[in-house]
Amino acid sequence: MGCSSNAIAWNPMEPMNFTAANEDCNCYSYDTRKLDEAKCVHKDHVSAVMDIDYSPTGREFVTGSYDRNLPI
């Protein structure tokens, strides 16, 4: 990641996975066993992503951004 992360959230059902909310308008999901590249890049925002949290099931997460959207 060439950009700074504003928040991270650990997946409650897969404790080796986390997702980072970044300044570059994207969220990046990682597996701690292989940190050299993101498992998935989520490109739903048009402004910096400031916060992120997983649902209790670990299947969805919600993000908050300066673009005033809350995609799930």
N, C-alpha and C positions, 0 to 999 in steps of 0.2 A: 504494500500500500504506500503510495507516494503522498498521501493526504492524511491529515489528522482525524482521529476518531473522537466523537463527542460522547458516545455511550456504548456499552456492550450489554448483551443479555445472554445468559446461559440457557440452553434448552433444558427444561426440567425433566424431560423423559430421555434425553440422550446427553448425559453430563459431559461428554467429550466434545460437544459441539456448541459453538456460540456464534452470535451475529453481532457485527459492529456497525453502528450508525456513523456515517462519515460526512465531512465537510464538502465532499465532491458530489453530493446529491444522491449517493448510492449507499446501499447496505451490503455488507459482505459476510457470507456465512463461511465459517471455518471448522475444520476438524483439528483438534489439538495434536493429533498424531501425525498430521501432515500440514504444517503451517506455511509451506513454501508458496502455495497458491490457494485462492478462495475456492470452496466447493461450489458456490453460487454467488452471482452478483445480482442484486435486486435493484432495478432502475425505475422506481416509481415516482420519484420526486424531481422537482425543478429547482430546488434550493437546498441548502445544507440541512441534513437530517440531524436533529438535536437529541432525540430520545427514542428508545426502543424497549419493548417488553414482550415476552412470550405469553401465550395462553397457558393455563395449567396442563393442557394435554400435550403441549409442545408441537402441535401441528400447525399453528398460525402464530404470527406476531403482528403487533401494531407498531407503527412508527409515527413520530411527530416531526414536522419540519417547519422552517420559516416560510414555506409556500402555503401554509395554513391548511394542509391536507392531512388526513389521518387514514392512510390506506391500511387495510387488514389483509 
